[in-house]
Amino acid sequence: MKFLSEYPTEVLILLFLIVTFLQSGIDKLIDWKGNLAFIKDHFKNSPFKNSVPLLLSVILVLEIIAGILMLIGVYQLYSSGAKEIALLGTALCAIVLIFLLIGQRLAKDYAGAMSLAVYFIITLFGVYLLNS
């Protein structure tokens, strides 16, 4: 596996983000009602309280798209060394994390917002590596 020796950090970050975002998106699909109930309760005192189903749908779609782009990106990295699709998926992950951060801050869940920083740092490192 030559591509693992050429791009070990990029591949590991991509695999981490694929697992994170695809699992999250698939969980939302499988347990839509449970996720919706949890998020509605979480945002009951925020400006987003009336938009939860729409915003959860947007996050779901973006997570799935990001995961698929990164899966394609890993294959493209393996087959040709091209990084563009992986970079696009990783950048989309960063955007989703910013959306989630906005939501957590508006819901006044500062601990939840802080926990997103770990994912964001890993994602930014991925963007940096894939962009160089």
DSSP file (Angstrom, degrees, kcal/mol; ACC not computed):
  #  RESIDUE AA STRUCTURE BP1 BP2  ACC     N-H-->O    O-->H-N    N-H-->O    O-->H-N    TCO  KAPPA ALPHA  PHI   PSI    X-CA   Y-CA   Z-CA
    1    1 A M    >>        0   0    0      0, 0.0     4,-1.0     0, 0.0     3,-0.8   0.000 360.0 360.0 360.0  83.2    0.0    0.0    0.0
    2    2 A K  H 3>  +     0   0    0      1,-0.2     4,-1.7     2,-0.2     3,-0.5   0.846 360.0  61.8 -62.8 -36.3    2.2    2.7   -1.3
    3    3 A F  H 3> S+     0   0    0      1,-0.2     4,-2.7     2,-0.2    -1,-0.2   0.799  98.9  56.9 -67.2 -25.9   -0.4    5.4   -0.8
    4    4 A L  H <4 S+     0   0    0     -3,-0.8    -1,-0.2     1,-0.2    -2,-0.2   0.837 109.2  45.6 -70.7 -31.9   -0.3    4.8    3.0
    5    5 A S  H  < S+     0   0    0     -4,-1.0    -2,-0.2    -3,-0.5    -1,-0.2   0.768 118.6  42.9 -80.1 -23.7    3.4    5.4    3.1
    6    6 A E  H  < S+     0   0    0     -4,-1.7    -2,-0.2     1,-0.2    -3,-0.2   0.823 132.2  18.8 -86.4 -34.3    3.0    8.5    0.9
    7    7 A Y  S  X S+     0   0    0     -4,-2.7     4,-2.5    -5,-0.2     5,-0.3  -0.305  73.6 143.3-132.2  49.5   -0.1   10.0    2.6
    8    8 A P  H  > S+     0   0    0      0, 0.0     4,-2.3     0, 0.0     5,-0.2   0.923  77.3  42.4 -62.8 -45.1   -0.4    8.4    6.1
    9    9 A T  H  > S+     0   0    0      2,-0.2     4,-2.5     1,-0.2     5,-0.2   0.920 114.9  50.2 -68.7 -42.6   -1.6   11.4    8.0
   10   10 A E  H  > S+     0   0    0      1,-0.2     4,-2.6     2,-0.2    -1,-0.2   0.929 112.9  46.6 -59.7 -46.4   -4.0   12.5    5.3
   11   11 A V  H  X S+     0   0    0     -4,-2.5     4,-2.8     2,-0.2    -2,-0.2   0.919 112.9  49.0 -64.8 -43.9   -5.5    9.0    5.0
   12   12 A L  H  X S+     0   0    0     -4,-2.3     4,-2.3    -5,-0.3    -1,-0.2   0.905 112.9  47.1 -64.5 -41.1   -5.9    8.6    8.8
   13   13 A I  H  X S+     0   0    0     -4,-2.5     4,-2.7     2,-0.2     5,-0.2   0.929 112.9  49.8 -64.3 -44.3   -7.5   12.0    9.2
   14   14 A L  H  X S+     0   0    0     -4,-2.6     4,-2.8    -5,-0.2    -2,-0.2   0.926 111.2  48.5 -60.3 -44.8   -9.9   11.2    6.3
   15   15 A L  H  X S+     0   0    0     -4,-2.8     4,-2.4     2,-0.2     5,-0.2   0.910 111.3  50.7 -62.5 -41.6  -10.8    7.9    7.8
   16   16 A F  H  X S+     0   0    0     -4,-2.3     4,-2.3     1,-0.2    -2,-0.2   0.938 114.5  43.1 -58.7 -48.3  -11.4    9.5   11.2
   17   17 A L  H  X S+     0   0    0     -4,-2.7     4,-3.0     2,-0.2     5,-0.4   0.859 111.2  54.7 -70.0 -35.4  -13.7   12.2    9.6
   18   18 A I  H  X S+     0   0    0     -4,-2.8     4,-2.5    -5,-0.2     5,-0.5   0.953 111.6  44.6 -60.9 -49.0  -15.5    9.6    7.4
   19   19 A V  H  X S+     0   0    0     -4,-2.4     4,-1.8    -5,-0.2     5,-0.3   0.936 116.7  47.0 -60.0 -46.5  -16.3    7.5   10.5
   20   20 A T  H  X S+     0   0    0     -4,-2.3     4,-1.7    -5,-0.2    -2,-0.2   0.945 120.3  34.6 -61.8 -51.8  -17.4   10.6   12.4
   21   21 A F  H  X S+     0   0    0     -4,-3.0     4,-2.5     2,-0.2     5,-0.2   0.893 119.3  47.1 -79.3 -40.4  -19.5   12.3    9.8
   22   22 A L  H  X S+     0   0    0     -4,-2.5     4,-3.1    -5,-0.4     5,-0.3   0.917 113.5  49.8 -66.8 -40.8  -21.0    9.2    8.1
   23   23 A Q  H  X S+     0   0    0     -4,-1.8     4,-2.6    -5,-0.5    -2,-0.2   0.926 112.7  47.7 -61.5 -43.3  -21.9    7.7   11.5
   24   24 A S  H  X S+     0   0    0     -4,-1.7     4,-1.9    -5,-0.3    -2,-0.2   0.927 115.0  44.9 -63.5 -45.5  -23.6   10.9   12.5
   25   25 A G  H  X S+     0   0    0     -4,-2.5     4,-1.9     2,-0.2    -2,-0.2   0.921 114.4  48.0 -65.0 -44.6  -25.5   11.2    9.3
   26   26 A I  H  X S+     0   0    0     -4,-3.1     4,-2.8     1,-0.2     5,-0.2   0.893 109.6  53.8 -64.6 -39.5  -26.6    7.6    9.3
   27   27 A D  H  X S+     0   0    0     -4,-2.6     4,-2.7    -5,-0.3    -1,-0.2   0.902 107.6  50.8 -60.6 -40.9  -27.7    7.8   12.9
   28   28 A K  H  < S+     0   0    0     -4,-1.9    -1,-0.2     1,-0.2    -2,-0.2   0.890 112.6  47.0 -64.2 -38.1  -29.8   10.8   12.0
   29   29 A L  H >< S+     0   0    0     -4,-1.9     3,-0.7     1,-0.2    -2,-0.2   0.927 116.5  42.4 -66.9 -45.4  -31.4    8.8    9.2
   30   30 A I  H 3< S+     0   0    0     -4,-2.8    -2,-0.2     1,-0.3     3,-0.2   0.888 129.0  27.5 -71.4 -39.8  -32.0    5.7   11.3
   31   31 A D  T 3X S+     0   0    0     -4,-2.7     4,-2.6    -5,-0.2     5,-0.3  -0.426  72.6 147.5-121.6  56.1  -33.3    7.5   14.4
   32   32 A W  H <> S+     0   0    0     -3,-0.7     4,-2.9     1,-0.2     5,-0.2   0.923  74.2  48.5 -57.2 -48.2  -34.7   10.7   12.9
   33   33 A K  H  > S+     0   0    0      1,-0.2     4,-2.4     2,-0.2    -1,-0.2   0.907 113.1  47.1 -63.2 -43.0  -37.5   11.0   15.6
   34   34 A G  H  > S+     0   0    0      2,-0.2     4,-2.3     1,-0.2    -1,-0.2   0.922 115.2  45.3 -64.4 -44.7  -35.1   10.5   18.5
   35   35 A N  H  X S+     0   0    0     -4,-2.6     4,-2.8     2,-0.2     5,-0.2   0.909 113.0  50.8 -64.5 -42.3  -32.5   12.9   17.1
   36   36 A L  H  X S+     0   0    0     -4,-2.9     4,-2.8    -5,-0.3     5,-0.2   0.917 110.7  48.6 -63.3 -43.4  -35.2   15.5   16.4
   37   37 A A  H  X S+     0   0    0     -4,-2.4     4,-2.1    -5,-0.2    -1,-0.2   0.922 113.4  47.3 -62.7 -44.1  -36.7   15.2   19.9
   38   38 A F  H  X S+     0   0    0     -4,-2.3     4,-2.3     1,-0.2    -2,-0.2   0.934 115.1  44.8 -62.5 -46.6  -33.3   15.6   21.5
   39   39 A I  H  X S+     0   0    0     -4,-2.8     4,-2.2     2,-0.2    -2,-0.2   0.883 110.4  54.3 -69.3 -38.3  -32.3   18.6   19.3
   40   40 A K  H  < S+     0   0    0     -4,-2.8    -1,-0.2    -5,-0.2    -2,-0.2   0.929 112.0  44.9 -59.7 -43.7  -35.7   20.3   19.8
   41   41 A D  H >< S+     0   0    0     -4,-2.1     3,-1.1    -5,-0.2    -2,-0.2   0.903 111.5  53.2 -65.5 -40.1  -35.2   20.0   23.5
   42   42 A H  H 3< S+     0   0    0     -4,-2.3     3,-0.3     1,-0.2    -1,-0.2   0.853 117.6  36.5 -62.7 -36.1  -31.6   21.2   23.3
   43   43 A F  T >< S+     0   0    0     -4,-2.2     3,-1.9     1,-0.2    -1,-0.2   0.167  79.4 115.9-104.4  17.0  -32.6   24.3   21.3
   44   44 A K  T <  S+     0   0    0     -3,-1.1    -1,-0.2     1,-0.3    -2,-0.1   0.758  85.1  38.1 -61.5 -25.0  -35.9   25.1   23.1
   45   45 A N  T 3  S+     0   0    0     -3,-0.3    -1,-0.3    -4,-0.2    -2,-0.1   0.136 102.8  91.3-110.5  19.4  -34.6   28.4   24.4
   46   46 A S  S X  S-     0   0    0     -3,-1.9     3,-1.6     1,-0.1     4,-0.2  -0.662  89.0-107.3-110.5 167.0  -32.6   29.5   21.3
   47   47 A P  T 3  S+     0   0    0      0, 0.0     3,-0.4     0, 0.0    -1,-0.1   0.679 117.8  61.9 -63.6 -15.3  -33.5   31.5   18.3
   48   48 A F  T >   +     0   0    0      1,-0.2     3,-2.1     2,-0.1     4,-0.5   0.400  68.4 108.7 -89.6   2.8  -33.5   28.2   16.3
   49   49 A K  T <  S+     0   0    0     -3,-1.6     3,-0.4     1,-0.3    -1,-0.2   0.778  82.7  42.3 -56.6 -30.6  -36.3   26.6   18.3
   50   50 A N  T 3  S+     0   0    0     -3,-0.4    -1,-0.3     1,-0.2    -2,-0.1   0.501 114.7  51.0 -92.9  -3.8  -38.8   26.9   15.4
   51   51 A S  S <> S+     0   0    0     -3,-2.1     4,-2.7     1,-0.1     5,-0.3   0.254  71.3 114.0-114.6  10.7  -36.3   25.8   12.7
   52   52 A V  H  > S+     0   0    0     -4,-0.5     4,-2.9    -3,-0.4     5,-0.3   0.894  75.8  49.1 -56.8 -48.6  -34.9   22.6   14.2
   53   53 A P  H  > S+     0   0    0      0, 0.0     4,-1.9     0, 0.0    -1,-0.2   0.923 115.5  44.5 -59.7 -42.3  -36.3   20.1   11.6
   54   54 A L  H  > S+     0   0    0      2,-0.2     4,-2.2     1,-0.2    -2,-0.2   0.940 116.2  45.5 -64.9 -47.5  -35.0   22.2    8.7
   55   55 A L  H  X S+     0   0    0     -4,-2.7     4,-2.4     1,-0.2    -1,-0.2   0.876 111.8  51.6 -66.9 -37.2  -31.6   22.8   10.2
   56   56 A L  H  X S+     0   0    0     -4,-2.9     4,-2.5    -5,-0.3    -1,-0.2   0.884 109.5  51.6 -65.0 -37.3  -31.2   19.2   11.3
   57   57 A S  H  X S+     0   0    0     -4,-1.9     4,-2.5    -5,-0.3    -2,-0.2   0.909 109.1  49.9 -63.5 -42.7  -32.1   18.1    7.7
   58   58 A V  H  X S+     0   0    0     -4,-2.2     4,-2.5     2,-0.2    -2,-0.2   0.937 112.1  47.0 -61.9 -47.0  -29.4   20.5    6.4
   59   59 A I  H  X S+     0   0    0     -4,-2.4     4,-2.6     1,-0.2     5,-0.2   0.914 111.4  52.6 -61.6 -42.9  -26.8   19.1    8.8
   60   60 A L  H  X S+     0   0    0     -4,-2.5     4,-2.2     2,-0.2    -2,-0.2   0.942 111.7  44.8 -57.3 -50.7  -27.8   15.6    7.8
   61   61 A V  H  X S+     0   0    0     -4,-2.5     4,-2.6     1,-0.2     5,-0.2   0.916 114.3  48.8 -62.9 -44.1  -27.4   16.2    4.1
   62   62 A L  H  X S+     0   0    0     -4,-2.5     4,-2.6    -5,-0.2    -1,-0.2   0.882 110.4  51.2 -65.6 -37.9  -24.1   18.0    4.5
   63   63 A E  H  X S+     0   0    0     -4,-2.6     4,-2.5    -5,-0.2    -1,-0.2   0.925 112.7  45.7 -64.1 -43.9  -22.7   15.3    6.8
   64   64 A I  H  X S+     0   0    0     -4,-2.2     4,-2.5    -5,-0.2     5,-0.2   0.928 114.2  48.0 -65.6 -44.7  -23.6   12.6    4.3
   65   65 A I  H  X S+     0   0    0     -4,-2.6     4,-2.8     2,-0.2     5,-0.2   0.929 112.4  49.1 -61.9 -45.2  -22.2   14.6    1.3
   66   66 A A  H  X S+     0   0    0     -4,-2.6     4,-2.3     1,-0.2    -2,-0.2   0.926 111.8  49.2 -60.4 -44.9  -19.0   15.3    3.2
   67   67 A G  H  X S+     0   0    0     -4,-2.5     4,-2.2     2,-0.2    -1,-0.2   0.906 112.7  46.8 -61.2 -43.2  -18.5   11.6    4.1
   68   68 A I  H  X S+     0   0    0     -4,-2.5     4,-2.7     2,-0.2     5,-0.2   0.918 111.1  51.6 -66.4 -43.5  -19.1   10.5    0.5
   69   69 A L  H  X S+     0   0    0     -4,-2.8     4,-2.4     1,-0.2    -2,-0.2   0.906 111.5  47.5 -59.8 -40.7  -16.7   13.1   -0.8
   70   70 A M  H  X S+     0   0    0     -4,-2.3     4,-2.4     2,-0.2    -1,-0.2   0.877 109.8  52.5 -71.1 -35.4  -14.0   12.0    1.6
   71   71 A L  H  X S+     0   0    0     -4,-2.2     4,-2.0     2,-0.2    -2,-0.2   0.948 113.1  44.3 -60.3 -47.5  -14.6    8.3    0.7
   72   72 A I  H  X S+     0   0    0     -4,-2.7     4,-2.9     1,-0.2    -2,-0.2   0.894 111.5  55.7 -61.3 -39.4  -14.2    9.2   -3.0
   73   73 A G  H  X S+     0   0    0     -4,-2.4     4,-2.6    -5,-0.2    13,-0.3   0.873 104.7  51.1 -62.7 -38.8  -11.2   11.3   -2.0
   74   74 A V  H  X S+     0   0    0     -4,-2.4     4,-2.3     2,-0.2    -1,-0.2   0.928 112.6  46.8 -64.3 -43.6   -9.5    8.3   -0.3
   75   75 A Y  H  X S+     0   0    0     -4,-2.0     4,-3.1     2,-0.2     5,-0.2   0.926 113.1  48.7 -62.8 -43.5  -10.0    6.2   -3.4
   76   76 A Q  H  X>S+     0   0    0     -4,-2.9     4,-2.8     1,-0.2     5,-1.3   0.893 110.5  51.0 -64.5 -39.2   -8.7    9.1   -5.6
   77   77 A L  H  X5S+     0   0    0     -4,-2.6     4,-0.5     4,-0.3    -1,-0.2   0.907 114.2  45.4 -61.8 -41.6   -5.7    9.5   -3.4
   78   78 A Y  H  <5S+     0   0    0     -4,-2.3    -2,-0.2    -5,-0.2    -1,-0.2   0.916 120.1  38.3 -66.1 -45.6   -5.1    5.8   -3.6
   79   79 A S  H  <5S-     0   0    0     -4,-3.1    -2,-0.2    -5,-0.2    -3,-0.2   0.849 139.9   0.0 -82.1 -34.4   -5.6    5.5   -7.4
   80   80 A S  H  <5S-     0   0    0     -4,-2.8    -3,-0.2    -5,-0.2    -2,-0.1   0.511  86.9-114.6-134.2  -8.5   -4.0    8.7   -8.7
   81   81 A G     << +     0   0    0     -5,-1.3    -4,-0.3    -4,-0.5     2,-0.2   0.495  64.7 147.9  81.9   2.0   -2.6   10.8   -5.8
   82   82 A A        -     0   0    0     -6,-1.0    -1,-0.3     1,-0.1    -2,-0.2  -0.493  27.9-175.1 -74.2 141.4   -5.2   13.5   -6.4
   83   83 A K     >  +     0   0    0     -2,-0.2     4,-2.7    -3,-0.1     5,-0.2   0.456  54.0  98.3-113.8  -4.9   -6.4   15.4   -3.4
   84   84 A E  H  > S+     0   0    0      1,-0.2     4,-2.3     2,-0.2     5,-0.1   0.890  86.5  42.9 -60.6 -46.4   -9.1   17.7   -4.7
   85   85 A I  H  > S+     0   0    0      2,-0.2     4,-2.4     1,-0.2   -12,-0.2   0.905 115.4  50.0 -68.4 -40.6  -12.2   15.6   -3.8
   86   86 A A  H  > S+     0   0    0    -13,-0.3     4,-2.4     1,-0.2    -2,-0.2   0.907 111.1  50.2 -62.3 -41.1  -10.8   14.8   -0.3
   87   87 A L  H  X S+     0   0    0     -4,-2.7     4,-2.8     2,-0.2    -2,-0.2   0.911 109.2  51.2 -63.1 -43.0  -10.0   18.5    0.2
   88   88 A L  H  X S+     0   0    0     -4,-2.3     4,-2.1    -5,-0.2    -2,-0.2   0.922 112.0  46.5 -60.8 -45.0  -13.6   19.4   -0.8
   89   89 A G  H  X S+     0   0    0     -4,-2.4     4,-1.8     2,-0.2    -2,-0.2   0.899 113.7  48.2 -64.0 -41.2  -15.0   16.9    1.7
   90   90 A T  H  X S+     0   0    0     -4,-2.4     4,-1.9     2,-0.2    -2,-0.2   0.893 110.5  50.7 -68.5 -40.2  -12.7   18.0    4.5
   91   91 A A  H  X S+     0   0    0     -4,-2.8     4,-1.9     1,-0.2    -1,-0.2   0.891 108.5  52.9 -63.6 -38.6  -13.5   21.6    3.9
   92   92 A L  H  X S+     0   0    0     -4,-2.1     4,-2.5     1,-0.2    -2,-0.2   0.882 105.1  55.5 -63.8 -37.3  -17.2   20.8    4.0
   93   93 A C  H  X S+     0   0    0     -4,-1.8     4,-2.5     1,-0.2    -1,-0.2   0.921 106.2  51.1 -57.9 -44.2  -16.6   19.1    7.3
   94   94 A A  H  X S+     0   0    0     -4,-1.9     4,-1.9     1,-0.2    -2,-0.2   0.894 109.7  49.6 -62.2 -40.3  -15.1   22.3    8.6
   95   95 A I  H  X S+     0   0    0     -4,-1.9     4,-2.3     2,-0.2    -1,-0.2   0.918 110.3  50.0 -65.4 -43.5  -18.2   24.3    7.5
   96   96 A V  H  X S+     0   0    0     -4,-2.5     4,-2.7     1,-0.2    -2,-0.2   0.915 109.4  52.0 -60.5 -42.9  -20.5   21.8    9.2
   97   97 A L  H  X S+     0   0    0     -4,-2.5     4,-2.4     1,-0.2    -1,-0.2   0.869 108.0  51.2 -63.7 -35.7  -18.5   22.1   12.4
   98   98 A I  H  X S+     0   0    0     -4,-1.9     4,-2.4     2,-0.2    -1,-0.2   0.913 109.8  50.1 -66.0 -41.8  -18.9   25.9   12.2
   99   99 A F  H  X S+     0   0    0     -4,-2.3     4,-2.1     1,-0.2    -2,-0.2   0.927 112.2  47.7 -59.2 -45.0  -22.6   25.5   11.8
  100  100 A L  H  X S+     0   0    0     -4,-2.7     4,-2.7     1,-0.2    -2,-0.2   0.889 109.8  53.1 -64.3 -39.0  -22.7   23.1   14.8
  101  101 A L  H  X S+     0   0    0     -4,-2.4     4,-2.6     2,-0.2     5,-0.2   0.919 107.3  51.1 -62.3 -44.3  -20.6   25.6   16.8
  102  102 A I  H  X S+     0   0    0     -4,-2.4     4,-2.5     1,-0.2    -1,-0.2   0.933 111.9  48.1 -57.6 -46.5  -23.0   28.4   16.0
  103  103 A G  H  X S+     0   0    0     -4,-2.1     4,-2.0     1,-0.2    -2,-0.2   0.922 111.6  48.6 -61.3 -45.3  -25.9   26.2   17.2
  104  104 A Q  H  <>S+     0   0    0     -4,-2.7     5,-2.8     1,-0.2    -1,-0.2   0.906 112.6  48.4 -63.4 -41.3  -24.2   25.2   20.4
  105  105 A R  H ><5S+     0   0    0     -4,-2.6     3,-1.2     1,-0.2    -1,-0.2   0.915 112.0  48.2 -66.4 -42.4  -23.3   28.8   21.2
  106  106 A L  H 3<5S+     0   0    0     -4,-2.5    -1,-0.2     1,-0.3    -2,-0.2   0.823 110.6  51.7 -68.2 -29.4  -26.8   30.0   20.6
  107  107 A A  T 3<5S-     0   0    0     -4,-2.0    -1,-0.3    -5,-0.2    -2,-0.2   0.465 114.2-123.2 -81.1  -0.8  -28.2   27.2   22.7
  108  108 A K  T < 5 +     0   0    0     -3,-1.2     2,-1.2    -4,-0.2    -3,-0.2   0.790  65.5 142.8  60.5  30.8  -25.7   28.3   25.4
  109  109 A D     >< +     0   0    0     -5,-2.8     4,-2.3    -6,-0.2    -1,-0.2  -0.701  16.6 166.2 -96.7  79.5  -24.1   24.8   25.5
  110  110 A Y  H  > S+     0   0    0     -2,-1.2     4,-2.3     1,-0.2    -1,-0.2   0.828  71.9  53.3 -70.2 -32.5  -20.6   26.1   26.0
  111  111 A A  H  > S+     0   0    0      2,-0.2     4,-1.9    -3,-0.2    -1,-0.2   0.913 110.7  47.9 -67.2 -41.5  -19.2   22.7   26.9
  112  112 A G  H  > S+     0   0    0      2,-0.2     4,-1.0     1,-0.2    -2,-0.2   0.897 111.8  50.1 -63.7 -40.5  -20.7   21.2   23.7
  113  113 A A  H  X S+     0   0    0     -4,-2.3     4,-0.6     1,-0.2     3,-0.5   0.903 109.3  51.8 -63.5 -41.0  -19.2   24.0   21.7
  114  114 A M  H >< S+     0   0    0     -4,-2.3     3,-1.3     1,-0.2     4,-0.5   0.880 103.6  57.3 -64.8 -37.4  -15.9   23.5   23.3
  115  115 A S  H >X S+     0   0    0     -4,-1.9     4,-0.8     1,-0.3     3,-0.7   0.785  97.3  63.1 -66.4 -25.1  -15.9   19.8   22.5
  116  116 A L  H 3X S+     0   0    0     -4,-1.0     4,-2.5    -3,-0.5    -1,-0.3   0.749  86.6  74.6 -68.3 -22.3  -16.3   20.7   18.8
  117  117 A A  H <X S+     0   0    0     -3,-1.3     4,-2.6    -4,-0.6    -1,-0.2   0.865  90.7  55.4 -59.9 -36.7  -12.9   22.4   18.9
  118  118 A V  H <> S+     0   0    0     -3,-0.7     4,-2.0    -4,-0.5    -1,-0.2   0.943 110.9  43.7 -62.1 -47.1  -11.1   19.0   18.9
  119  119 A Y  H  X S+     0   0    0     -4,-0.8     4,-2.5     1,-0.2    -2,-0.2   0.890 113.1  52.8 -63.9 -38.9  -12.9   17.9   15.7
  120  120 A F  H  X S+     0   0    0     -4,-2.5     4,-2.9     2,-0.2     5,-0.2   0.901 107.5  50.4 -66.6 -40.7  -12.3   21.3   14.2
  121  121 A I  H  X S+     0   0    0     -4,-2.6     4,-2.2     2,-0.2    -1,-0.2   0.935 112.5  46.7 -62.2 -46.3   -8.5   21.2   14.9
  122  122 A I  H  X S+     0   0    0     -4,-2.0     4,-2.0     1,-0.2    -2,-0.2   0.916 113.8  49.4 -60.8 -43.2   -8.3   17.8   13.3
  123  123 A T  H  X S+     0   0    0     -4,-2.5     4,-2.6     1,-0.2    -2,-0.2   0.918 110.2  49.6 -64.2 -44.2  -10.3   18.9   10.3
  124  124 A L  H  X S+     0   0    0     -4,-2.9     4,-2.7     1,-0.2    -1,-0.2   0.881 108.8  52.9 -63.8 -36.9   -8.2   22.0    9.8
  125  125 A F  H  X S+     0   0    0     -4,-2.2     4,-2.6    -5,-0.2    -1,-0.2   0.906 109.7  49.7 -63.3 -39.9   -5.1   20.0    9.9
  126  126 A G  H  X S+     0   0    0     -4,-2.0     4,-2.7     2,-0.2    -2,-0.2   0.921 110.4  49.3 -62.4 -44.7   -6.6   17.7    7.2
  127  127 A V  H  X S+     0   0    0     -4,-2.6     4,-1.4     1,-0.2    -2,-0.2   0.926 111.5  50.1 -59.8 -44.6   -7.5   20.8    5.1
  128  128 A Y  H  < S+     0   0    0     -4,-2.7     4,-0.4     1,-0.2     3,-0.2   0.939 113.8  43.9 -60.0 -49.0   -3.9   22.1    5.5
  129  129 A L  H >< S+     0   0    0     -4,-2.6     3,-1.0     1,-0.2    -1,-0.2   0.902 115.3  47.7 -65.6 -41.0   -2.3   18.8    4.5
  130  130 A L  H 3< S+     0   0    0     -4,-2.7    -1,-0.2     1,-0.2    -2,-0.2   0.708 110.0  54.0 -74.8 -18.3   -4.6   18.2    1.6
  131  131 A N  T 3<        0   0    0     -4,-1.4    -1,-0.2    -3,-0.2    -2,-0.2   0.474 360.0 360.0 -92.5  -2.9   -4.1   21.7    0.3
  132  132 A S    <         0   0    0     -3,-1.0    -1,-0.2    -4,-0.4    -2,-0.2   0.436 360.0 360.0-107.0 360.0   -0.3   21.5    0.2
